């Protein structure tokens, strides 16, 4: 994922993406369209946190089920 992010950063820098985005959205300044990237970043962080939490819950549930499914030991 880090490699993909780095490649995207290089591509956007080469294509001057920020300047192009500014030209495309210049007329929408009254809607504060330039604030969308930070908001999307926070959204991505929230989704990543939620996915990590759900993964942890799934791991705990799988471990609990493995313990319950073990055959009883005969002493």
Secondary structure, DSSP 8 states (H G I E B T S, - for coil): -HHHHHHHHHHHHHTTHHHHHHHHHGGGGGGTGGGHHHHHHHHHHHHHHHHHHHHHHHHHHHHHHHHHHS-----
